[in-house]
Amino acid sequence: MQPVTPLTDGEFVQFQRFIHEAAGIALSDAKKPLVSGRLAKRLHQLQFDSYGSYFQLIASGRAPEETQLAIDLLTTNETYFFREMRHFEHLRSLAQAQRPGSTQFRVWSAACATGEEPYSIAMVLADLLPAQSWEVLASDISARVLDSARSGHYPLARASHVPPDYLRRFCLKGIDAEDGTLLVSRALRECVEFAQINLNAARLPALGRFDVVFLRNVLIYFDAPTKRRVVQRVLDCLRSGGHLYIGHSESLHDMALPVRPVAPAIYRKE
């Protein structure tokens, strides 16, 4: 097999523009090795000898499945169960305040990656609220990670923050060939709806209104104008008085949005 020519600066700029236009993600120049590494295996599989040739394929419109795969490969997806526990403690307090017979409590995990976040949400709600009185929507731009999320199958190491009672109630521990893994119970998996959604699309699908939206650890990949547009679109799906959770390394400072901070990385829509 012919070796792949190293990614040039000019080719990297093309991929920077591609992922920004497709997903709103701003890749800094420091991400050049990441782009090279994530696409290298795909180039070998397709027997391309240069990144430029691969870019021509995904930019041509002739191979939409390959274009989606490239987006999947360039989208960073790192997560684990009950990441940033204070958000789940706050969610728990909101669920406990729900009155019997009130409207359905709806939560959106808007950049769910491989699914640990929405399943963590579902565990909290299943613990506190009657069946059919709550709903979790989980979305991501990547079809690949959504397929993984739907399976509910994870390395056990990602569950180190799951409360022991939740592990017993909502997860199955792998044995024999599956040792070192866990499977989210079918009953809980069926409570989470997964959908492929691009937060940078000009218009989001008709999703209805939510009481809580998790938009965590994704804004850091957007430039300032894109970040504001994405947050505004998400807020349009949040009920008045609803809560928005973002990552602790992120901020909505100076965006002039209709929210007020109520705790670190937690905002209430006015």
C-alpha positions as a Markdown table, in Angstrom:
| # | Residue | x | y | z |
|---|---|---|---|---|
| 1 | Met | 0.0 | 0.0 | 0.0 |
| 2 | Gln | 1.3 | 3.4 | -0.9 |
| 3 | Pro | 2.1 | 5.6 | 2.2 |
| 4 | Val | 0.0 | 8.6 | 2.9 |
| 5 | Thr | 1.6 | 11.9 | 2.4 |
| 6 | Pro | 1.7 | 13.9 | 5.7 |
| 7 | Leu | -1.1 | 16.5 | 6.2 |
| 8 | Thr | 0.0 | 19.8 | 4.8 |
| 9 | Asp | -0.9 | 23.2 | 6.3 |
| 10 | Gly | -3.1 | 24.0 | 3.3 |
| 11 | Glu | -5.0 | 20.7 | 3.6 |
| 12 | Phe | -5.4 | 21.3 | 7.4 |
| 13 | Val | -7.0 | 24.7 | 6.6 |
| 14 | Gln | -9.5 | 22.9 | 4.3 |
| 15 | Phe | -10.5 | 20.6 | 7.1 |
| 16 | Gln | -10.8 | 23.5 | 9.5 |
| 17 | Arg | -13.2 | 25.2 | 7.2 |
| 18 | Phe | -15.1 | 21.9 | 6.5 |
| 19 | Ile | -15.8 | 21.1 | 10.2 |
| 20 | His | -16.6 | 24.8 | 11.0 |
| 21 | Glu | -19.2 | 24.9 | 8.2 |
| 22 | Ala | -20.6 | 21.5 | 9.0 |
| 23 | Ala | -20.7 | 21.7 | 12.8 |
| 24 | Gly | -19.6 | 25.1 | 13.9 |
| 25 | Ile | -16.5 | 23.7 | 15.5 |
| 26 | Ala | -13.5 | 25.9 | 15.5 |
| 27 | Leu | -10.3 | 23.8 | 15.4 |
| 28 | Ser | -7.2 | 25.7 | 16.5 |
| 29 | Asp | -3.9 | 25.3 | 14.7 |
| 30 | Ala | -2.8 | 23.1 | 17.6 |
| 31 | Lys | -5.4 | 20.5 | 16.4 |
| 32 | Lys | -3.5 | 19.6 | 13.2 |
| 33 | Pro | -2.1 | 16.4 | 14.8 |
| 34 | Leu | -5.6 | 15.4 | 15.9 |
| 35 | Val | -7.0 | 15.8 | 12.4 |
| 36 | Ser | -4.1 | 13.9 | 10.9 |
| 37 | Gly | -4.4 | 11.1 | 13.4 |
| 38 | Arg | -8.2 | 10.7 | 13.3 |
| 39 | Leu | -8.4 | 10.6 | 9.5 |
| 40 | Ala | -5.3 | 8.5 | 8.8 |
| 41 | Lys | -6.9 | 5.1 | 9.3 |
| 42 | Arg | -9.8 | 6.1 | 7.0 |
| 43 | Leu | -7.3 | 7.1 | 4.3 |
| 44 | His | -5.6 | 3.7 | 4.5 |
| 45 | Gln | -9.0 | 1.9 | 4.3 |
| 46 | Leu | -9.9 | 3.8 | 1.2 |
| 47 | Gln | -6.4 | 3.6 | -0.2 |
| 48 | Phe | -5.9 | 7.4 | -0.6 |
| 49 | Asp | -2.3 | 8.6 | -0.6 |
| 50 | Ser | -3.1 | 12.1 | 0.5 |
| 51 | Tyr | -5.4 | 14.1 | 2.8 |
| 52 | Gly | -6.2 | 16.4 | -0.1 |
| 53 | Ser | -7.7 | 13.5 | -2.1 |
| 54 | Tyr | -9.8 | 12.5 | 0.8 |
| 55 | Phe | -11.0 | 16.1 | 1.3 |
| 56 | Gln | -12.0 | 16.3 | -2.4 |
| 57 | Leu | -14.2 | 13.3 | -1.8 |
| 58 | Ile | -16.0 | 14.6 | 1.3 |
| 59 | Ala | -16.4 | 18.1 | -0.2 |
| 60 | Ser | -17.7 | 16.9 | -3.6 |
| 61 | Gly | -21.2 | 15.9 | -2.4 |
| 62 | Arg | -20.8 | 12.5 | -4.1 |
| 63 | Ala | -20.4 | 10.5 | -0.9 |
| 64 | Pro | -22.7 | 11.9 | 1.8 |
| 65 | Glu | -22.1 | 8.8 | 4.1 |
| 66 | Glu | -18.4 | 9.4 | 3.9 |
| 67 | Thr | -18.9 | 13.1 | 4.7 |
| 68 | Gln | -20.9 | 12.2 | 7.8 |
| 69 | Leu | -18.2 | 9.7 | 8.8 |
| 70 | Ala | -15.6 | 12.5 | 8.5 |
| 71 | Ile | -17.7 | 14.7 | 10.8 |
| 72 | Asp | -17.9 | 11.8 | 13.2 |
| 73 | Leu | -14.2 | 11.3 | 13.3 |
| 74 | Leu | -13.4 | 15.0 | 13.8 |
| 75 | Thr | -16.0 | 15.5 | 16.6 |
| 76 | Thr | -14.5 | 15.1 | 20.0 |
| 77 | Asn | -16.5 | 12.9 | 22.3 |
| 78 | Glu | -15.3 | 12.4 | 25.9 |
| 79 | Thr | -17.6 | 11.7 | 28.8 |
| 80 | Tyr | -18.5 | 9.4 | 31.7 |
| 81 | Phe | -21.4 | 8.7 | 34.0 |
| 82 | Phe | -22.4 | 11.5 | 36.4 |
| 83 | Arg | -19.7 | 13.9 | 35.1 |
| 84 | Glu | -19.9 | 17.2 | 37.2 |
| 85 | Met | -22.0 | 15.7 | 40.0 |
| 86 | Arg | -23.4 | 19.1 | 41.2 |
| 87 | His | -25.5 | 19.3 | 38.1 |
| 88 | Phe | -27.1 | 16.0 | 38.9 |
| 89 | Glu | -27.7 | 17.1 | 42.5 |
| 90 | His | -29.4 | 20.3 | 41.1 |
| 91 | Leu | -31.5 | 18.1 | 38.7 |
| 92 | Arg | -32.5 | 15.9 | 41.6 |
| 93 | Ser | -33.8 | 19.0 | 43.5 |
| 94 | Leu | -35.8 | 20.0 | 40.5 |
| 95 | Ala | -37.3 | 16.6 | 40.1 |
| 96 | Gln | -38.2 | 16.4 | 43.8 |
| 97 | Ala | -40.0 | 19.7 | 43.5 |
| 98 | Gln | -42.3 | 18.3 | 40.8 |
| 99 | Arg | -45.9 | 18.1 | 42.0 |
| 100 | Pro | -48.0 | 15.0 | 41.2 |
| 101 | Gly | -50.1 | 15.6 | 38.1 |
| 102 | Ser | -48.0 | 18.4 | 36.8 |
| 103 | Thr | -46.9 | 18.5 | 33.2 |
| 104 | Gln | -44.3 | 16.0 | 31.9 |
| 105 | Phe | -40.8 | 16.8 | 33.1 |
| 106 | Arg | -38.6 | 17.0 | 30.0 |
| 107 | Val | -34.8 | 17.0 | 29.8 |
| 108 | Trp | -32.6 | 17.4 | 26.7 |
| 109 | Ser | -29.0 | 16.2 | 26.6 |
| 110 | Ala | -28.0 | 18.3 | 23.6 |
| 111 | Ala | -24.5 | 17.0 | 23.0 |
| 112 | Cys | -24.8 | 13.5 | 24.5 |
| 113 | Ala | -21.7 | 11.8 | 22.9 |
| 114 | Thr | -21.8 | 8.1 | 23.7 |
| 115 | Gly | -24.7 | 8.4 | 26.0 |
| 116 | Glu | -23.4 | 8.4 | 29.6 |
| 117 | Glu | -24.9 | 11.8 | 30.3 |
| 118 | Pro | -28.5 | 11.0 | 29.3 |
| 119 | Tyr | -28.5 | 7.6 | 31.0 |
| 120 | Ser | -27.2 | 9.4 | 34.2 |
| 121 | Ile | -30.2 | 11.9 | 33.8 |
| 122 | Ala | -32.6 | 9.0 | 33.3 |
| 123 | Met | -31.3 | 7.2 | 36.5 |
| 124 | Val | -32.1 | 10.3 | 38.6 |
| 125 | Leu | -35.5 | 10.8 | 37.1 |
| 126 | Ala | -36.5 | 7.1 | 37.3 |
| 127 | Asp | -35.5 | 7.2 | 41.0 |
| 128 | Leu | -37.7 | 10.1 | 41.8 |
| 129 | Leu | -40.6 | 10.4 | 39.4 |
| 130 | Pro | -43.3 | 8.0 | 38.3 |
| 131 | Ala | -43.0 | 6.3 | 35.0 |
| 132 | Gln | -44.5 | 8.3 | 32.1 |
| 133 | Ser | -44.2 | 11.6 | 34.0 |
| 134 | Trp | -40.7 | 12.4 | 32.5 |
| 135 | Glu | -38.9 | 12.2 | 29.2 |
| 136 | Val | -35.2 | 12.4 | 28.2 |
| 137 | Leu | -34.1 | 13.4 | 24.7 |
| 138 | Ala | -30.5 | 12.9 | 23.8 |
| 139 | Ser | -28.9 | 14.2 | 20.6 |
| 140 | Asp | -25.5 | 14.5 | 18.9 |
| 141 | Ile | -24.2 | 15.4 | 15.5 |
| 142 | Ser | -22.3 | 12.1 | 15.2 |
| 143 | Ala | -24.2 | 9.1 | 14.0 |
| 144 | Arg | -21.4 | 6.9 | 15.1 |
| 145 | Val | -21.6 | 7.8 | 18.8 |
| 146 | Leu | -25.4 | 7.7 | 18.8 |
| 147 | Asp | -25.2 | 4.1 | 17.7 |
| 148 | Ser | -22.9 | 3.4 | 20.6 |
| 149 | Ala | -25.2 | 5.3 | 22.9 |
| 150 | Arg | -28.2 | 3.3 | 22.0 |
| 151 | Ser | -26.5 | 0.0 | 22.8 |
| 152 | Gly | -25.9 | 1.2 | 26.4 |
| 153 | His | -22.8 | -1.0 | 26.7 |
| 154 | Tyr | -19.7 | 0.6 | 28.4 |
| 155 | Pro | -16.4 | -0.1 | 30.1 |
| 156 | Leu | -17.0 | -0.4 | 33.8 |
| 157 | Ala | -14.3 | 2.2 | 34.5 |
| 158 | Arg | -16.7 | 4.9 | 33.1 |
| 159 | Ala | -19.2 | 4.1 | 35.9 |
| 160 | Ser | -16.9 | 5.0 | 38.9 |
| 161 | His | -19.2 | 8.0 | 39.8 |
| 162 | Val | -22.5 | 6.1 | 39.6 |
| 163 | Pro | -24.1 | 5.7 | 43.0 |
| 164 | Pro | -23.9 | 2.1 | 44.1 |
| 165 | Asp | -27.7 | 1.9 | 44.4 |
| 166 | Tyr | -28.1 | 3.1 | 40.8 |
| 167 | Leu | -25.6 | 0.5 | 39.6 |
| 168 | Arg | -27.6 | -2.3 | 41.2 |
| 169 | Arg | -31.0 | -1.0 | 39.9 |
| 170 | Phe | -30.2 | 0.3 | 36.5 |
| 171 | Cys | -27.1 | -1.6 | 35.2 |
| 172 | Leu | -26.0 | -5.2 | 34.5 |
| 173 | Lys | -22.4 | -6.1 | 35.2 |
| 174 | Gly | -20.7 | -8.1 | 32.5 |
| 175 | Ile | -19.3 | -11.6 | 33.1 |
| 176 | Asp | -17.1 | -14.0 | 31.2 |
| 177 | Ala | -16.3 | -12.4 | 27.8 |
| 178 | Glu | -18.1 | -9.2 | 28.9 |
| 179 | Asp | -16.1 | -8.9 | 32.2 |
| 180 | Gly | -15.1 | -5.3 | 32.9 |
| 181 | Thr | -18.1 | -3.9 | 31.2 |
| 182 | Leu | -21.7 | -2.9 | 32.1 |
| 183 | Leu | -25.0 | -2.8 | 30.2 |
| 184 | Val | -27.6 | -0.2 | 31.0 |
| 185 | Ser | -30.9 | -2.1 | 31.7 |
| 186 | Arg | -33.3 | -2.4 | 28.8 |
| 187 | Ala | -36.0 | -0.6 | 30.9 |
| 188 | Leu | -33.8 | 2.5 | 31.3 |
| 189 | Arg | -32.6 | 2.4 | 27.7 |
| 190 | Glu | -36.2 | 2.5 | 26.5 |
| 191 | Cys | -36.7 | 5.7 | 28.5 |
| 192 | Val | -34.2 | 7.7 | 26.4 |
| 193 | Glu | -34.9 | 8.8 | 22.9 |
| 194 | Phe | -31.8 | 9.4 | 20.7 |
| 195 | Ala | -31.8 | 11.8 | 17.7 |
| 196 | Gln | -29.1 | 13.1 | 15.3 |
| 197 | Ile | -29.2 | 16.9 | 15.6 |
| 198 | Asn | -26.7 | 19.5 | 14.4 |
| 199 | Leu | -26.8 | 22.4 | 16.9 |
| 200 | Asn | -25.2 | 24.6 | 14.3 |
| 201 | Ala | -28.1 | 24.1 | 11.8 |
| 202 | Ala | -29.9 | 27.2 | 10.8 |
| 203 | Arg | -33.1 | 25.8 | 12.4 |
| 204 | Leu | -33.5 | 23.0 | 14.9 |
| 205 | Pro | -36.2 | 20.3 | 14.5 |
| 206 | Ala | -39.5 | 20.9 | 16.3 |
| 207 | Leu | -38.5 | 19.5 | 19.7 |
| 208 | Gly | -41.1 | 21.2 | 22.0 |
| 209 | Arg | -40.1 | 22.8 | 25.3 |
| 210 | Phe | -37.8 | 21.4 | 28.0 |
| 211 | Asp | -37.5 | 22.0 | 31.7 |
| 212 | Val | -33.8 | 21.4 | 31.7 |
| 213 | Val | -31.2 | 21.4 | 28.9 |
| 214 | Phe | -27.7 | 19.9 | 29.4 |
| 215 | Leu | -25.3 | 21.7 | 26.9 |
| 216 | Arg | -22.0 | 20.8 | 28.5 |
| 217 | Asn | -18.5 | 20.8 | 27.2 |
| 218 | Val | -19.4 | 21.6 | 23.7 |
| 219 | Leu | -19.4 | 25.4 | 23.6 |
| 220 | Ile | -15.6 | 25.3 | 24.0 |
| 221 | Tyr | -15.4 | 24.1 | 20.4 |
| 222 | Phe | -17.2 | 27.0 | 18.9 |
| 223 | Asp | -16.0 | 30.5 | 18.1 |
| 224 | Ala | -17.9 | 33.4 | 19.9 |
| 225 | Pro | -20.5 | 34.2 | 17.2 |
| 226 | Thr | -21.3 | 30.5 | 16.7 |
| 227 | Lys | -21.5 | 29.9 | 20.5 |
| 228 | Arg | -24.1 | 32.7 | 20.9 |
| 229 | Arg | -26.2 | 31.4 | 18.0 |
| 230 | Val | -26.2 | 27.9 | 19.4 |
| 231 | Val | -27.1 | 28.9 | 22.9 |
| 232 | Gln | -29.9 | 31.1 | 21.6 |
| 233 | Arg | -31.3 | 28.2 | 19.6 |
| 234 | Val | -31.2 | 26.0 | 22.6 |
| 235 | Leu | -32.8 | 28.6 | 24.8 |
| 236 | Asp | -35.7 | 28.8 | 22.4 |
| 237 | Cys | -36.4 | 25.2 | 23.4 |
| 238 | Leu | -36.3 | 25.9 | 27.1 |
| 239 | Arg | -39.4 | 26.8 | 29.1 |
| 240 | Ser | -39.4 | 30.1 | 31.0 |
| 241 | Gly | -38.0 | 29.3 | 34.4 |
| 242 | Gly | -36.2 | 26.3 | 33.0 |
| 243 | His | -32.5 | 25.6 | 33.6 |
| 244 | Leu | -29.5 | 25.4 | 31.3 |
| 245 | Tyr | -26.4 | 23.5 | 32.4 |
| 246 | Ile | -23.1 | 24.2 | 30.7 |
| 247 | Gly | -19.5 | 22.9 | 31.3 |
| 248 | His | -17.6 | 24.3 | 34.2 |
| 249 | Ser | -14.9 | 25.5 | 31.8 |
| 250 | Glu | -17.5 | 27.4 | 29.8 |
| 251 | Ser | -19.3 | 30.7 | 30.3 |
| 252 | Leu | -22.2 | 32.8 | 28.9 |
| 253 | His | -20.6 | 36.0 | 30.1 |
| 254 | Asp | -21.3 | 39.1 | 28.0 |
| 255 | Met | -23.7 | 37.3 | 25.6 |
| 256 | Ala | -26.7 | 39.4 | 26.6 |
| 257 | Leu | -29.0 | 36.3 | 26.8 |
| 258 | Pro | -32.3 | 36.0 | 28.8 |
| 259 | Val | -30.7 | 33.9 | 31.6 |
| 260 | Arg | -29.3 | 34.5 | 35.0 |
| 261 | Pro | -26.8 | 32.4 | 36.8 |
| 262 | Val | -28.1 | 30.5 | 39.9 |
| 263 | Ala | -25.0 | 28.3 | 40.6 |
| 264 | Pro | -21.7 | 27.5 | 38.9 |
| 265 | Ala | -22.4 | 26.6 | 35.3 |
| 266 | Ile | -26.2 | 26.6 | 35.9 |
| 267 | Tyr | -28.5 | 29.2 | 34.4 |
| 268 | Arg | -32.2 | 29.9 | 34.8 |
| 269 | Lys | -34.1 | 31.3 | 31.8 |
| 270 | Glu | -36.0 | 34.5 | 32.6 |
